């Protein structure tokens, strides 16, 4: 690890702004493994006026073109700082419309989804599920049949994670000594949370109720660990930080373009690592833990349920842009995501949280951008090779959009009559 005195001056200021924002908003700093003297300095200075932090971010943005940093690093820092300044202004009490916040922080413009499309997905799920009751009854029975019991959830996650790691290591390259520890927590608004500690180590917190989530395995450990967040952090520490000296990547903060791409990358991890057939693959692994799942049916249903992911984004737009009340948002989530009332309420709390209110956008929009970019790869590039770029480089949303558009198939012009 380099000492703070060795950091580029602009990078050092960027890190201090991020760490100071973390002093103001618990959870804003997602991970930090740089020189601890910088975080000690931010702590010693105590809470800083967030308006002053916004001004510092703006000043640093204006100075970036005069630094000797290459354009790619300048672009990364500029987009991150714009998002951080937006968060600081909100903390200072400045009213920022929700859609403006999303555009500034993530570079996307959220639009509500189409309930007619959701209804089509519901009908497709209904055709798959056995039984004679209504869709709500049958999907609750489906959840119950595929429940991972809380007392076996931790062991089951570890068993699946170990097998995912065995696949990810030769495919993407994992640094020697890397490891993930799992811990069970309770009553969280999320299913799982990765805390990267540096030194190629992560701790993943798993909510005890996540075992009741559809296809919690293998999607949760794939998203959080292999080849998701943990793998990405390890590769970036090894490549960007250790090899290239890009110390800005020793910190990760929420509500920035970095998060949008990271969540999209993690969402697509299972598809890249396992491909089709992961349902039966998982069922065989869980059988050794005395857990029975429906295998192929789980995979088929999950593929449809994932098409409902924009409902989470809709909920945020309804609450923060359209003036819906929390009960309406909970009902919307319960109806269109086919969630039990308690899980819909938990998700609604996440959407309503002041720090996380915009974050729900990162999952559907990040997955959409990353999927389009992966699909637009040149024919000589494999899916794993394309995915590796996301693990090793700081890829901004604008690059994903531009490169996907360059290779997007062109519809033939209608024949002249």
Residue pairs with C-beta under 8 A, 6 or more apart in sequence:
1 33
1 34
1 35
1 198
2 35
2 245
2 247
3 35
3 37
4 12
4 34
4 35
4 37
4 38
7 15
7 34
7 35
7 247
8 67
8 69
8 247
9 67
10 60
10 63
10 64
10 67
10 69
10 77
11 69
11 77
11 246
11 247
11 248
12 38
13 56
13 60
14 60
14 77
14 80
14 81
14 248
15 34
15 38
15 247
15 248
15 250
15 251
16 38
16 41
16 42
17 53
17 56
17 57
17 60
17 81
17 84
18 28
18 29
18 84
18 251
18 253
19 29
19 32
19 38
19 39
19 41
19 42
19 251
20 42
20 45
20 48
20 53
21 28
21 29
21 50
21 53
21 84
21 87
21 88
21 91
21 253
22 28
22 29
22 32
22 42
22 253
23 42
23 43
23 45
23 46
23 47
23 48
24 47
24 48
24 50
24 53
24 88
24 91
25 87
25 91
25 355
26 355
27 254
27 355
27 356
28 87
28 253
28 254
28 255
28 355
29 251
29 252
29 253
30 195
30 196
30 252
30 253
30 254
30 259
31 195
31 196
31 197
31 198
31 233
31 251
31 252
32 39
32 198
32 250
32 251
32 252
33 196
33 197
33 198
33 199
33 237
33 250
34 247
34 250
34 251
49 92
50 88
50 89
50 91
50 92
51 88
51 89
51 92
51 94
53 84
53 85
53 88
54 85
54 86
54 88
54 89
54 92
57 81
57 82
57 84
57 85
57 88
58 81
58 85
60 77
60 81
61 77
61 78
61 81
61 82
61 85
64 74
64 77
64 78
65 74
67 74
69 77
72 394
73 246
73 248
73 394
75 396
76 248
76 258
76 394
76 396
77 248
79 107
79 256
79 257
79 396
79 398
80 248
80 253
80 256
80 257
80 258
82 104
83 104
83 105
83 106
83 255
83 256
83 257
84 253
84 256
86 96
86 101
86 104
86 105
86 255
87 105
87 255
89 96
90 96
90 101
90 354
96 104
97 321
98 316
98 317
98 320
98 321
98 357
98 358
99 109
99 110
99 317
99 321
101 358
102 108
102 109
102 110
102 358
102 361
103 109
105 255
105 256
105 257
105 358
106 255
106 256
106 257
106 259
106 260
106 358
106 361
106 362
106 365
106 397
107 257
107 260
107 396
107 397
107 398
108 260
108 361
108 365
108 369
108 397
110 313
110 316
110 317
110 361
110 365
111 317
112 313
112 314
112 317
112 318
113 310
113 311
113 313
113 314
115 336
117 307
118 308
118 311
118 336
121 304
121 305
121 307
121 308
122 135
122 338
124 304
125 135
125 139
125 301
125 304
125 305
125 338
126 135
126 138
128 297
128 300
128 301
128 304
129 135
129 138
129 139
129 141
129 142
129 301
130 138
131 137
131 138
131 141
133 141
135 338
136 338
139 338
140 340
142 214
142 294
142 297
142 301
143 212
143 214
143 340
145 292
145 293
145 294
146 214
146 215
146 293
146 294
146 298
147 211
147 212
148 156
148 211
148 212
148 216
148 217
148 286
148 291
149 211
149 291
150 184
150 208
150 209
150 211
152 211
152 289
152 290
152 291
153 184
153 206
153 208
153 210
153 211
153 216
154 182
154 183
154 184
154 206
155 289
156 211
156 217
156 286
156 289
156 291
157 182
157 206
157 216
157 217
157 220
157 221
158 182
159 285
159 286
159 288
159 289
160 217
160 218
160 221
160 282
160 285
160 286
161 180
161 182
161 221
161 225
161 226
163 285
164 218
164 221
164 222
164 225
164 226
164 227
164 273
164 274
165 174
165 180
165 225
165 226
167 226
167 273
167 274
168 174
168 226
168 227
168 231
168 273
171 227
171 273
171 384
172 227
172 231
172 235
172 384
172 387
172 388
172 391
173 235
174 200
174 231
174 234
175 200
175 234
175 237
175 238
177 199
177 200
178 200
178 201
178 230
178 234
179 200
179 201
179 202
180 201
180 202
180 203
180 204
180 224
180 225
180 226
180 230
181 201
181 202
181 203
181 204
182 203
182 204
182 205
182 206
183 203
183 204
183 205
183 206
184 205
184 206
184 207
184 208
185 205
185 206
185 207
185 208
186 207
186 208
186 209
187 207
188 205
188 207
188 346
189 346
189 347
189 349
189 350
189 353
189 356
190 207
190 350
191 206
191 207
191 209
191 210
191 213
191 216
191 220
192 204
192 205
192 206
192 207
192 210
192 220
192 223
192 224
193 204
193 205
193 224
194 202
194 203
194 204
194 224
194 225
194 228
194 229
194 230
194 233
195 202
195 203
195 204
195 205
196 202
196 229
196 230
196 233
196 252
197 203
198 237
198 250
199 237
200 234
200 237
200 238
202 224
202 225
202 229
202 230
202 233
204 221
204 224
204 225
204 230
206 220
209 343
210 216
210 220
213 220
213 343
214 298
214 301
214 302
214 305
215 279
215 282
215 298
215 299
215 301
215 302
215 305
217 282
217 285
217 286
217 293
218 270
218 274
218 278
218 281
218 282
219 270
219 302
222 228
222 266
222 269
222 270
222 273
222 274
223 229
223 266
223 267
223 269
223 270
224 230
224 266
225 231
226 269
226 273
227 269
227 272
227 273
227 387
227 391
228 265
228 266
228 269
229 262
229 266
231 269
231 391
232 262
232 265
232 266
232 390
232 391
233 252
235 388
235 391
235 392
236 249
236 391
236 392
236 394
237 249
237 250
239 392
239 393
240 246
240 249
240 392
240 393
240 394
241 247
241 249
241 250
246 394
249 394
252 258
252 259
252 262
253 259
254 355
254 356
254 359
255 355
255 358
255 359
257 396
257 397
258 394
259 359
259 362
259 366
260 361
260 362
260 365
260 366
260 369
260 397
261 366
261 369
261 370
261 390
261 395
261 396
261 397
261 400
262 362
262 366
263 362
263 363
263 366
263 367
264 362
264 363
264 365
264 366
264 367
264 368
264 369
264 370
264 371
264 400
265 366
265 370
265 387
265 390
265 391
267 363
267 366
267 367
267 370
268 367
268 370
268 371
268 374
268 387
269 387
270 278
272 374
272 383
272 384
272 387
274 281
276 299
277 299
278 299
279 293
279 294
279 295
279 296
279 297
279 298
279 299
279 300
279 302
280 295
280 296
280 299
282 293
282 295
282 298
283 292
283 293
283 294
283 295
283 298
286 292
286 293
305 337
305 338
308 336
308 337
308 338
309 363
309 364
309 367
310 364
311 332
311 333
311 336
311 337
312 333
312 337
312 347
312 351
312 360
312 363
312 364
313 360
313 361
313 363
313 364
313 365
314 332
314 336
315 329
315 332
315 333
315 347
315 348
315 351
315 360
316 351
316 357
316 358
316 360
316 361
318 324
318 328
318 329
318 332
319 326
319 329
319 348
319 351
319 352
319 357
320 357
324 332
326 348
326 352
329 348
329 351
329 352
330 341
330 344
330 345
330 348
331 344
333 339
333 344
333 347
333 348
334 340
334 341
334 344
337 344
337 347
339 347
350 356
350 359
350 360
351 357
351 360
369 397
369 400
369 401
369 404
370 390
370 400
372 400
372 404
372 408
373 386
373 400
373 403
373 404
374 383
374 386
374 387
375 404
376 403
376 404
376 405
376 406
376 407
376 408
377 383
377 385
377 386
377 407
378 407
389 395
